Structure formats: C-alpha cells, structure tokens
Amino acid sequence: MPRFGAVSPKQIVEQATKNDPSLTSINLSSNALFKMKTFEYCKMLAEALSANTHVTELVLNENEITDADCEWLKELLATNKSITTMSLEKNKISSEGCALIAAGLATNSTLVALSLLNNGPFGESCMDTWLKTFNDNITLYDLKWRLNSRSSFALNSAITRNRSVSRLRKEGKDWQHLLPDHLRDSKPVPPQEPAPEEPAAPPAEPQLEVAAEA
C-alpha cells in the first residue's frame, strides 16, 4: 500500500546532495510521491548520489520503477562510490531495464548486494550484458532475482568468484589469481641489463731467469 505522509523524496535528495553524514540509508519503498514521478526522482537521486560518500544502502521497493527509469539507475551505479546494498524489488523492470542496471555495474566497485526479486521476467536478451559486466565487476556477490536462462551456470560461476575474492581480501590473502586475465596486475618486466665486463687482468711482468753462480 502507498505510504502517504512518508518522508519526501526531495528532502532525501537535498540531504544526499549536501553529503549529510547522518544519512547512511535511503528507504523510499512504496512512496506515494515517488510513484507519481519515478523518472524525475530516479534522475534526482542519481545526481545527488554521484558524489555522496556516506549513503551505503538504497531501497526503492514497490515504486513502479520502469525500464525507462533504469537509465538513471544505470548512471547512479556507474558514478556512486559508497552504496554497498541496493534493493529494487516489486517494480516494473523487465529485460531492458535489467540490462541497463548491469551496464551501470560494469564500472561499479562498491555494490555487493542487489535484489531484483519480483521483477521481470528477464530473458536471454539481457544476459549477455550481465556476462560482460561480470568480466569487469569483481565486487557484486549477492544477486537476488528469478532467472531461468542457459547462461545461469556462467553467471553463478562469476558470482561465486566474486564471493571468493571478497573473502580472500578480508583475510588479507592473495586473490589476483581469481581475476580475469585483463584485470590482473601486470607489471612489465624491466629489460635485463648486460652484466658488467670484468676488467682485463694487468699484463704479467716479464720474469728474468738468473743463472746460478758456479
């Protein structure tokens, strides 16, 4: 049910724009005002959170967010550097919007948990985008959605890899070997300098033979 009398999205946007340290979680779920202008508010949130460093959670469940609105969610994910958890459950996001979200995550390095439950259905058309995203994204490891795709195995493998990367990083252990080749540290090997030539030995002094006296 719509929650009239709930917090105003504009007030939240103002706080986020000012980078208010007291604002660490944004929950606008089932917000009546948000539902009236989903595109406008998604745009405002994307702009407000682009440089925000304190918000770590964004929950926008049951807000009738559509594929068109996901253009701004893509922008938000591509620019924000603080959000670790995001929930978009029970919206109107289909394969097109799901692909936009995936594209935004290709350069995201902070989000670890995303819920897209009760959206879709998501078809094969967006799975290629997700596979490309996981070729660069090594942080997202908690992805909740309902998926029936021939790409499921590859996606699950990437998520398992990211989970292992997160665990090893926390333990202070090496995780580079888990990454795709193009993401591994590749320090060029410096050219080997030729060994210094050994100085030539000084010429031996001539030895004079002295005849023994009789």
trRosetta pair geometry for C-beta under 8 A, 3 or more apart (Angstrom, degrees):
i j d omega theta_ij theta_ji phi_ij phi_ji
1 30 6.8 64 79 178 37 138
2 30 5.9 -160 -116 170 37 87
2 31 7.5 36 -154 164 78 12
2 32 4.0 73 -180 -81 122 94
2 35 6.7 -88 -111 15 114 147
3 6 4.1 56 118 -41 109 130
3 29 7.8 60 6 96 135 68
3 30 5.2 89 -7 109 100 98
3 31 6.2 -45 57 -103 99 47
3 32 6.4 -149 61 -19 44 91
4 32 5.0 9 -82 2 68 153
6 28 7.8 130 131 -143 132 60
6 31 5.4 -119 84 -122 139 84
6 32 7.2 139 29 16 109 87
6 33 7.8 -142 69 12 94 104
7 11 6.1 -112 179 66 90 125
7 12 6.2 82 137 -48 122 107
7 28 7.3 -102 76 -104 103 77
7 31 7.6 -56 65 -121 71 126
8 11 4.3 90 71 0 98 104
8 12 7.1 -168 95 -5 55 82
8 33 6.3 -2 -135 52 62 169
9 12 5.5 -56 -153 38 39 113
9 13 6.2 42 150 -23 70 105
9 28 5.8 51 -96 -129 93 143
9 31 6.4 119 -55 133 102 152
9 33 5.6 -155 2 104 104 116
9 34 5.1 121 -59 -79 138 88
9 41 4.9 -22 158 -134 157 127
9 44 7.2 103 144 80 109 138
9 45 7.8 -69 -172 -60 108 102
10 13 5.4 -51 -146 35 34 115
10 14 6.4 39 153 -22 65 102
10 44 7.5 -51 -107 163 60 161
11 14 5.7 -51 -151 32 32 113
11 15 6.6 32 152 -17 63 104
12 15 5.8 -55 -152 36 33 111
12 16 6.2 29 153 -17 67 108
12 23 7.4 145 -150 -146 71 139
12 26 5.7 100 -172 -134 131 109
12 28 6.7 -116 18 -68 168 116
12 45 7.9 -3 112 -100 111 93
13 16 5.7 -57 -145 39 30 109
13 17 6.1 35 155 -24 65 107
13 41 7.7 -131 -58 -147 129 74
13 44 4.7 -27 -122 151 147 116
13 45 6.4 -103 -100 -81 94 55
13 48 4.7 -152 -157 -54 73 157
14 17 5.7 -53 -146 33 28 113
14 18 6.5 20 157 -10 62 108
14 48 7.9 -70 -49 -125 15 136
15 18 6.0 -65 -152 42 29 105
15 20 4.4 -56 -169 19 84 137
15 22 7.9 -79 -165 71 124 89
15 23 4.6 118 143 -45 125 154
16 19 7.3 29 -180 -78 37 38
16 20 7.3 -68 -72 25 25 92
16 23 6.2 -112 -77 115 64 149
16 26 7.0 0 -70 -72 127 137
16 45 7.2 31 71 -139 165 62
16 48 3.9 75 98 148 115 118
16 49 5.5 -38 173 -72 133 71
16 52 5.2 -43 -172 -84 84 146
16 55 6.1 -4 -122 -34 103 141
17 47 7.7 7 -98 117 101 86
17 48 4.4 -76 -64 -133 76 91
17 52 7.8 -72 -84 -71 20 104
19 51 7.0 -65 -70 112 120 87
19 52 5.4 -178 -106 -125 77 65
19 53 6.1 28 -150 27 117 83
19 54 6.2 123 -172 3 70 112
20 23 4.5 67 82 6 104 108
20 54 7.0 -112 88 61 44 153
21 24 7.8 12 174 -59 49 90
21 54 5.0 -162 -124 -109 47 150
22 54 8.0 32 30 156 21 150
23 26 7.0 36 178 -67 104 85
23 54 6.1 94 77 104 68 123
23 55 6.0 -23 127 -77 89 92
24 54 5.5 -92 -93 156 68 87
24 55 6.0 167 -153 -113 30 40
24 56 5.5 -2 -179 18 87 94
24 57 7.0 49 137 22 71 91
25 55 7.0 144 -79 -147 19 76
25 56 6.9 -36 -78 60 69 75
25 57 4.2 -1 -123 63 86 114
25 58 8.0 -165 -158 -69 54 34
25 59 7.6 16 179 2 93 105
26 45 7.7 153 140 -136 162 118
26 55 5.8 6 -16 -147 106 130
26 57 6.9 -176 33 97 59 66
26 58 5.1 4 63 -116 106 67
26 59 6.9 -175 99 31 60 67
27 57 7.6 -4 -59 121 85 109
27 59 4.3 4 -117 60 75 119
28 31 4.4 -45 178 -16 82 144
28 34 5.1 108 156 -53 123 154
28 41 7.8 -152 145 160 163 140
28 59 7.1 165 30 89 54 68
28 60 5.7 4 66 -110 96 70
28 63 6.8 39 115 -85 96 140
29 59 5.4 -35 -47 134 105 103
29 60 6.6 170 -84 -154 59 16
29 61 4.1 7 -126 56 110 88
29 62 5.6 58 -174 44 83 97
29 63 6.9 -119 -139 -48 38 97
29 87 8.0 -13 -81 97 115 116
30 35 7.9 0 -158 -46 39 123
30 61 6.8 -20 -28 100 79 81
30 62 4.1 0 -70 98 84 123
30 63 6.8 -128 -72 -72 26 65
31 34 3.8 65 83 10 112 115
31 35 6.6 176 87 -17 58 83
31 63 6.3 4 38 -109 82 106
32 35 5.8 -55 -150 31 30 113
32 36 7.0 33 153 -25 61 102
33 36 6.0 -53 -159 24 35 113
33 37 7.5 -26 164 29 64 96
33 41 7.9 118 124 -73 84 145
34 37 7.3 -97 -158 60 29 67
34 38 6.5 58 159 -98 73 64
34 41 5.1 -109 -136 73 76 171
34 60 7.5 -146 167 -147 153 93
34 63 5.0 -45 117 -146 122 121
35 38 6.5 1 -138 -60 30 96
35 63 5.6 -146 -79 -162 75 62
35 64 5.1 71 -139 29 91 121
37 40 4.0 -25 161 39 112 121
37 41 5.6 112 101 -21 87 95
38 41 6.1 -64 -143 43 26 103
38 42 6.1 26 161 -20 66 109
38 63 6.2 137 -112 141 108 100
38 64 6.0 -125 -60 93 144 84
38 65 5.4 -179 -167 -103 133 58
38 66 6.6 110 99 9 147 86
38 69 4.9 -56 138 -88 106 143
39 42 6.0 -56 -145 36 26 109
39 43 6.4 28 155 -19 61 108
39 66 8.0 -30 -65 47 89 105
39 68 6.1 -29 -96 118 115 109
39 69 5.3 -127 -92 -94 59 80
39 72 7.3 134 -159 -6 57 134
40 43 5.8 -60 -155 36 28 112
40 44 6.4 26 152 -18 65 108
41 44 5.4 -49 -142 37 37 113
41 45 6.2 39 157 -20 67 103
42 45 5.8 -52 -146 37 31 111
42 46 6.4 35 154 -22 63 106
42 65 6.8 106 -71 -131 132 110
42 69 4.5 128 -7 -168 162 95
42 70 7.9 -69 -177 -68 156 22
42 72 3.9 130 132 77 100 135
42 73 6.0 -56 -164 -48 120 77
42 76 7.7 -103 -178 -29 79 131
43 46 5.8 -55 -149 33 29 112
43 47 6.5 22 156 -13 64 108
43 72 4.7 -110 -80 -109 52 147
44 47 6.0 -59 -149 40 30 107
44 48 6.0 25 157 -17 67 113
45 48 5.7 -59 -139 41 29 108
45 49 5.8 9 167 -5 67 116
45 58 7.6 110 179 -145 133 133
45 72 7.2 99 61 144 89 121
45 76 6.3 -2 116 -97 92 137
46 49 6.5 -67 -138 45 20 97
46 50 6.6 44 157 -55 59 95
46 72 4.4 -133 -24 -179 143 90
46 73 7.1 -126 -78 -80 112 25
46 75 4.5 53 -169 91 140 109
46 76 4.0 -108 -112 -66 79 86
46 79 7.3 87 -177 42 82 126
47 50 5.9 -32 -153 -9 29 118
48 52 6.6 31 140 -41 68 124
49 52 4.6 -57 -139 22 53 126
49 55 6.2 -70 -125 57 106 140
49 58 7.6 0 -106 -79 162 139
49 76 5.7 36 73 -146 125 98
49 79 7.6 126 104 92 76 101
49 80 4.9 -11 140 -94 103 122
49 82 7.9 -127 -170 48 93 106
49 83 7.1 20 -180 -36 134 123
50 75 7.8 -38 -89 148 108 93
50 76 7.4 -111 -75 -123 69 52
50 79 4.1 -20 -137 130 84 137
50 80 6.4 -100 -114 -71 30 66
51 79 7.9 -45 -51 154 52 110
52 55 5.2 16 135 18 137 106
52 80 6.8 -12 55 -131 91 97
52 82 6.0 -96 110 30 79 138
53 81 6.9 -13 -108 79 73 99
53 82 5.1 154 -149 -67 34 137
54 82 6.5 15 25 177 14 161
55 58 6.7 55 156 -62 121 90
55 80 8.0 -57 77 -157 107 130
55 82 5.8 105 66 101 58 125
55 83 6.0 -10 115 -79 89 86
56 82 5.8 -93 -85 152 61 88
56 83 6.0 149 -153 -123 29 40
56 84 5.0 -3 -173 17 91 98
56 85 6.8 46 142 23 77 88
57 83 6.9 141 -75 -145 14 82
57 84 7.1 -35 -73 58 63 76
57 85 4.6 -7 -115 69 82 106
57 86 7.6 -180 -157 -77 49 44
58 83 5.4 -16 -6 -136 111 137
58 85 7.4 172 31 96 58 61
58 86 4.9 0 66 -116 96 82
58 87 7.5 -172 99 29 57 63
59 86 7.6 -176 -79 -154 43 41
59 87 4.6 7 -124 53 76 110
60 63 5.2 -58 172 10 84 142
60 65 6.3 53 136 -37 123 142
60 86 8.0 -6 14 -171 96 84
60 87 7.0 173 34 89 55 65
60 88 5.6 1 71 -108 97 68
60 91 7.4 22 118 -68 94 134
61 87 5.6 -20 -54 127 99 108
61 88 6.9 166 -86 -157 54 17
61 89 4.4 -2 -121 61 104 87
61 90 5.4 51 -172 45 86 102
61 91 7.4 -131 -146 -45 39 89
62 89 7.2 -9 -34 98 71 78
62 90 4.5 -1 -74 100 73 123
62 91 7.1 -137 -80 -72 17 63
63 91 6.1 -13 54 -104 71 103
64 91 6.4 167 -106 -147 6 73
64 92 5.7 16 -158 -5 54 117
65 69 4.6 -114 -160 79 82 148
65 70 7.2 100 157 -59 107 75
65 73 7.6 65 180 -42 139 136
65 88 6.5 -75 60 -159 146 105
65 91 4.0 -20 49 -158 89 139
65 92 6.4 -178 78 39 42 75
65 93 6.2 1 102 -54 95 98
65 97 7.8 139 133 -165 93 154
66 69 5.1 107 53 4 64 100
66 70 7.5 -109 107 -13 44 88
66 91 7.6 -141 -60 161 32 103
66 92 4.9 -18 -96 88 66 112
66 93 7.1 162 -155 -82 22 55
66 97 6.8 -159 150 -70 41 142
67 70 5.5 -47 -158 18 39 120
67 92 7.7 -83 -22 117 68 82
67 93 6.3 123 -76 -136 61 57
67 94 5.8 -39 -64 41 119 87
67 96 4.3 35 -150 88 140 110
67 97 3.6 -130 -116 -51 64 98
67 100 7.2 127 -166 5 73 133
68 71 6.4 -27 -179 -3 46 110
68 97 7.9 -51 1 -87 28 105
69 72 6.1 -54 -177 35 56 104
69 73 6.6 53 131 -17 77 105
69 97 7.4 19 61 -127 73 127
70 73 4.8 -50 -142 40 52 116
70 74 6.1 65 152 -28 72 94
70 93 6.2 98 -64 -126 130 108
70 96 7.6 153 53 117 141 75
70 97 3.6 147 -16 -150 154 88
70 98 7.7 -65 -143 -38 163 24
70 100 4.1 121 129 75 112 135
70 101 5.8 -73 -161 -47 116 84
71 74 5.8 -50 -158 28 28 116
71 75 6.9 27 145 -16 60 104
71 100 6.1 -79 -82 -161 42 149
72 75 5.3 -46 -149 35 41 114
72 76 6.3 49 149 -25 67 101
73 76 5.3 -46 -146 33 36 117
73 77 6.4 33 156 -16 65 104
73 88 7.5 35 -136 -90 156 144
73 97 7.8 50 47 -172 132 96
73 100 6.9 94 70 116 94 110
73 101 5.8 -21 115 -96 120 85
73 104 6.6 -134 123 1 65 164
74 77 6.1 -60 -150 38 27 106
74 78 6.3 23 155 -18 64 112
74 100 4.3 -89 -58 166 127 89
74 101 6.2 -120 -81 -87 73 32
74 103 5.5 8 -142 77 121 99
74 104 3.6 -164 -152 -55 54 115
75 78 5.8 -61 -145 38 29 110
75 79 6.2 3 165 -1 66 116
75 104 6.7 -76 -17 -113 17 121
76 79 6.6 -79 -148 45 21 94
76 80 5.6 9 172 -16 67 120
76 104 6.9 25 61 -169 60 149
77 80 6.6 -49 -117 35 23 103
77 86 7.8 -61 -92 -25 103 170
77 101 6.7 88 -6 -156 156 62
77 104 3.3 91 67 138 116 119
77 105 5.4 -44 157 -68 138 60
77 108 5.0 -55 170 -65 86 139
77 111 6.7 -31 -141 -18 98 147
78 103 7.8 -21 -67 123 118 74
78 104 4.5 -104 -40 -148 85 74
78 106 7.7 4 -105 51 93 78
78 107 5.4 48 -143 60 77 115
78 108 6.6 -96 -97 -59 33 87
80 83 5.2 22 133 10 139 107
80 108 7.5 12 68 -125 78 105
80 110 7.2 -99 119 51 83 133
81 109 7.4 2 -133 59 78 92
81 110 5.7 123 -169 -26 42 141
82 110 6.2 -66 -91 161 3 165
83 86 6.0 51 155 -60 127 102
83 110 6.2 111 65 106 48 121
83 111 5.9 5 106 -85 87 88
84 110 5.7 -91 -84 156 66 87
84 111 6.1 162 -143 -121 29 38
84 112 5.2 -1 -172 19 87 97
84 113 6.8 44 143 24 72 90
85 111 7.5 150 -66 -145 18 75
85 112 7.1 -31 -73 60 65 80
85 113 4.5 -2 -117 67 78 112
85 114 7.9 -176 -155 -72 45 43
86 111 6.0 -24 1 -136 115 123
86 113 7.2 165 29 95 57 66
86 114 5.2 -2 68 -112 95 77
86 115 7.5 -162 102 27 55 68
87 114 7.6 172 -86 -156 41 43
87 115 4.4 4 -125 51 79 113
88 91 5.5 -48 168 4 86 135
88 93 6.4 31 141 -8 128 149
88 101 7.8 -119 16 -103 161 151
88 114 7.6 -1 12 -172 101 86
88 115 6.7 177 35 88 58 66
88 116 5.7 1 70 -105 103 64
88 119 6.9 10 117 -45 98 143
89 115 5.3 -19 -54 125 99 113
89 116 7.1 167 -86 -155 54 14
89 117 4.7 -2 -120 65 102 86
89 118 5.3 57 -172 45 81 108
89 119 7.4 -135 -139 -30 36 94
90 117 7.5 -4 -37 100 66 77
90 118 4.4 0 -77 104 62 134
90 119 7.4 -123 -64 -59 11 72
91 118 7.9 112 17 104 48 87
91 119 5.6 1 60 -95 77 110
92 119 7.3 164 -127 -134 5 87
93 97 4.0 -114 -150 91 86 138
93 98 5.9 114 151 -56 107 75
93 101 7.6 28 -168 -23 143 133
93 116 6.7 -89 81 -154 137 105
93 119 4.2 -7 60 -162 92 137
93 120 7.2 -7 95 -49 73 48
94 97 5.9 95 47 20 51 98
94 98 6.9 -95 120 -7 29 101
94 119 7.3 -147 -73 165 33 91
94 120 6.2 98 -128 -131 51 33
94 121 7.3 20 -141 62 81 42
94 122 7.2 165 -176 -91 48 56
95 98 5.4 -59 -142 39 31 115
95 99 6.3 34 158 -23 66 103
95 120 7.3 63 -56 -131 64 75
95 121 7.6 -1 -48 108 93 59
95 122 5.2 126 -92 -144 74 57
95 123 4.7 -40 -75 35 146 84
95 125 4.8 75 154 67 144 107
95 126 4.2 -162 -168 -21 82 117
96 99 6.0 -55 -154 31 27 110
96 100 6.9 27 149 -18 61 104
96 125 7.7 -15 -69 110 59 128
96 126 7.2 -137 -67 -74 18 116
97 100 5.5 -51 -152 32 39 114
97 101 6.6 40 151 -19 67 101
97 119 7.9 -98 82 177 124 135
98 101 5.7 -51 -152 34 34 113
98 102 6.5 37 148 -20 64 105
98 116 6.7 75 -114 -161 101 157
98 119 7.3 152 -71 120 107 130
98 120 7.1 31 -50 -87 141 84
98 122 5.0 4 11 -117 174 117
98 126 4.6 63 90 168 106 166
98 130 7.8 -26 146 -57 99 113
98 145 7.9 88 -131 -137 129 156
99 102 5.5 -51 -150 35 35 115
99 103 6.4 39 151 -23 65 102
99 125 7.0 -67 -54 123 137 82
99 126 3.8 -131 -63 -128 91 94
99 129 4.2 100 -147 29 87 160
99 130 7.7 -100 -113 -38 60 77
100 103 5.6 -51 -150 32 33 113
100 104 6.7 34 152 -18 63 102
101 104 5.8 -54 -154 34 33 112
101 105 6.6 30 150 -18 64 108
101 114 7.7 146 163 -172 129 147
101 116 7.6 159 81 -86 166 131
102 105 5.7 -61 -152 36 33 111
102 106 7.2 55 149 -45 63 87
102 126 6.6 146 4 176 140 98
102 129 4.4 116 91 126 137 105
102 130 4.6 -97 -128 -84 145 63
102 132 7.8 94 146 62 117 86
102 133 4.5 -129 178 -31 88 150
103 106 5.8 -28 -163 -8 39 117
103 129 5.9 -53 -58 -170 82 122
103 133 6.9 -120 -85 -80 27 112
104 107 7.7 -77 -179 41 39 84
104 108 6.5 41 137 -35 71 120
105 108 4.7 -60 -141 28 50 123
105 111 6.6 -83 -124 59 100 134
105 114 7.8 -61 -90 -42 142 158
105 133 5.2 48 86 -167 99 133
105 137 5.4 6 145 -85 93 155
105 140 6.2 4 -171 -31 133 147
106 132 6.9 -17 -106 120 123 88
106 133 4.5 -109 -82 -123 77 74
106 136 5.1 49 -170 65 76 132
106 137 6.1 -110 -127 -42 31 103
107 136 7.1 -20 -78 130 47 136
108 111 5.2 5 146 16 136 107
108 137 6.5 17 62 -117 79 114
108 139 7.1 -111 117 56 80 128
108 140 7.5 55 91 -44 115 110
109 137 7.8 -154 -90 -134 51 71
109 138 8.0 9 -129 52 79 78
109 139 5.5 121 -161 -20 44 146
110 139 6.5 -6 -46 146 5 161
111 114 6.2 40 162 -54 124 104
111 139 6.5 112 67 108 50 116
111 140 5.6 7 104 -86 90 95
112 139 5.7 -90 -87 157 72 86
112 140 6.1 179 -134 -115 30 41
112 141 5.9 -18 -165 32 83 84
112 142 6.0 47 141 20 75 102
112 166 6.9 82 -132 -103 125 147
113 140 7.7 170 -56 -145 18 73
113 141 7.9 -35 -75 66 61 61
113 142 3.9 -15 -109 77 80 122
113 143 7.8 -165 -148 -69 43 40
113 144 8.0 20 -171 -5 83 100
114 140 6.4 -11 2 -147 115 120
114 142 7.2 147 23 93 53 71
114 143 5.4 1 63 -116 94 70
114 144 7.2 -162 100 30 51 71
115 144 4.2 -6 -119 61 77 117
115 145 7.5 163 -162 -61 45 66
116 119 5.0 -69 173 35 84 129
116 120 7.4 84 142 -34 108 101
116 122 7.8 49 127 -46 139 137
116 143 7.6 -2 12 -174 103 81
116 144 6.7 171 32 90 58 64
116 145 4.1 3 70 -92 104 107
117 144 5.3 -29 -45 133 102 106
117 145 6.3 -150 -73 -109 49 41
117 146 6.7 80 -131 -23 65 90
118 146 7.9 73 -55 -2 33 120
119 122 7.5 49 106 -48 93 99
119 145 7.2 -49 53 -135 100 99
120 145 7.1 107 -36 -173 134 105
120 146 6.3 -137 42 66 150 94
121 146 7.6 -73 -122 95 73 104
121 148 7.8 -32 -159 34 118 102
122 126 5.7 -76 -166 52 97 129
122 127 7.7 115 147 -59 105 81
122 145 6.6 16 4 161 144 134
122 146 7.8 152 19 80 102 64
122 147 6.1 -36 67 -108 121 80
122 149 7.4 -50 107 -50 95 126
123 126 6.7 102 67 12 60 87
123 127 7.8 -100 122 -18 43 99
123 149 7.7 129 -173 -96 30 106
124 127 5.2 -51 -152 16 49 122
124 128 7.8 51 163 -23 72 87
124 149 6.0 146 -91 -138 69 104
124 150 7.1 11 -105 30 116 95
124 151 7.1 129 -132 -7 79 115
125 128 7.7 -54 -179 17 29 101
126 129 5.4 -51 -167 36 59 116
126 130 6.4 60 140 -22 79 102
127 130 5.5 -53 -150 36 40 112
127 131 6.3 41 152 -21 70 102
127 149 5.2 164 -85 -175 145 152
127 151 4.1 144 175 33 136 153
127 155 7.3 -93 -152 -54 95 127
128 131 5.7 -53 -148 35 33 111
128 132 6.4 33 153 -17 65 104
128 151 7.8 -144 -64 -85 46 158
129 132 5.8 -55 -150 37 32 110
129 133 6.3 37 150 -24 65 105
130 133 5.4 -51 -147 33 34 116
130 134 6.4 26 157 -13 66 105
130 151 7.4 127 73 126 116 142
130 155 6.1 8 128 -109 127 117
131 134 6.0 -56 -147 40 31 105
131 135 6.9 43 148 -31 60 99
131 151 6.2 -101 -57 -164 120 134
131 154 6.0 13 -114 122 112 131
131 155 6.8 -92 -82 -77 75 79
131 158 7.6 178 -130 -30 57 152
132 135 5.5 -47 -159 18 37 119
132 136 7.6 7 153 3 62 102
133 136 6.5 -80 -167 46 36 91
133 137 5.2 2 158 3 80 124
134 137 5.6 -61 -106 56 39 94
134 140 7.8 -98 -100 64 83 110
134 155 6.9 162 -16 -129 159 61
134 158 3.6 29 172 179 144 155
134 159 7.6 -66 -123 -52 137 59
134 162 7.6 -99 -144 -41 96 122
135 180 5.7 40 -164 -48 69 166
136 180 7.8 -59 -77 37 39 139
136 183 7.1 155 -131 -74 52 125
137 140 5.5 7 150 16 128 105
137 162 7.3 -6 125 -96 80 136
138 161 7.5 -76 -137 123 81 101
138 162 5.5 180 -170 -112 46 85
138 165 5.2 -55 171 100 104 173
138 179 6.3 -26 -99 -111 146 94
138 183 6.8 150 -40 161 136 162
139 162 6.3 -12 72 -159 3 117
139 165 7.8 -94 -88 95 41 127
139 166 7.2 94 -143 -77 54 104
140 143 6.2 54 157 -58 110 105
140 159 7.4 -61 116 -117 79 79
140 162 6.0 -16 74 168 45 167
141 159 5.6 123 -143 -169 56 73
141 160 8.0 101 -146 -89 99 14
141 162 4.0 -159 -79 107 93 106
141 163 4.0 137 -164 -71 137 71
141 165 7.9 -167 -66 49 130 92
141 166 5.7 -101 -4 -6 151 138
143 159 6.0 -110 21 -108 113 133
147 152 5.9 153 119 -100 115 99
147 155 7.4 -58 134 73 164 156
148 152 7.5 -27 -142 -57 24 131
149 152 5.1 143 69 -46 77 82
149 155 7.6 54 76 1 126 136
151 154 5.3 -57 -169 45 72 111
151 155 5.6 71 134 -24 89 105
152 155 5.8 -63 -147 41 30 109
152 156 6.0 27 159 -18 68 110
153 156 5.9 -57 -146 39 27 109
153 157 6.3 32 153 -24 63 106
154 157 5.6 -52 -149 32 31 115
154 158 6.6 31 153 -19 63 103
155 158 5.8 -54 -152 34 33 110
155 159 6.5 31 152 -17 66 106
156 159 5.6 -53 -146 38 35 112
156 160 6.2 38 154 -20 66 105
157 160 5.7 -53 -148 37 30 112
157 161 6.4 36 150 -22 63 104
158 161 5.5 -50 -151 32 33 115
158 162 6.5 32 152 -18 65 103
159 162 5.7 -52 -149 35 33 111
159 163 6.4 36 151 -21 64 104
160 163 5.6 -52 -149 34 33 113
160 164 6.5 32 152 -18 64 105
161 164 5.7 -59 -153 37 31 110
161 165 6.3 34 150 -22 67 104
161 178 5.5 162 -162 173 93 110
162 165 5.4 -49 -146 33 35 115
162 166 6.4 38 154 -20 65 102
163 166 5.8 -51 -151 34 31 112
163 167 6.5 30 152 -18 64 106
164 167 5.7 -53 -146 36 34 111
164 168 6.2 28 158 -15 67 109
164 175 7.3 163 127 -138 80 106
164 178 5.8 -169 99 -124 118 158
165 168 6.1 -60 -146 40 27 106
165 169 6.2 28 156 -21 64 109
165 175 4.8 106 -137 178 67 137
165 178 5.4 -153 -76 88 89 142
165 179 7.4 78 -102 -69 130 80
166 169 5.9 -58 -148 35 27 111
166 170 6.5 25 156 -17 63 107
167 170 5.9 -59 -153 36 30 109
167 171 6.4 17 154 -10 65 112
168 171 5.7 -62 -144 45 33 106
168 173 4.5 -88 -162 73 85 100
168 174 6.9 -48 171 82 128 29
168 175 3.9 146 94 -77 134 108
168 178 7.4 155 22 -4 150 140
169 172 7.6 38 180 -71 31 28
169 173 7.8 -93 -63 51 20 63
169 175 5.7 -44 -56 -6 76 151
174 177 6.6 55 134 -2 107 100
175 178 5.4 -41 -178 24 73 118
175 179 7.4 82 133 -34 78 95
176 179 5.8 -49 -163 14 47 117
176 184 5.3 89 -180 -137 98 88
176 185 6.0 -51 -132 12 141 96
177 184 7.9 47 -92 -113 29 124
179 183 4.2 -114 172 87 125 111
179 184 5.1 161 81 -69 120 74
180 183 5.1 75 62 12 81 106
180 184 7.6 -141 92 -25 40 86
181 184 6.0 -50 -155 11 36 115
204 207 8.0 -30 148 -27 109 93
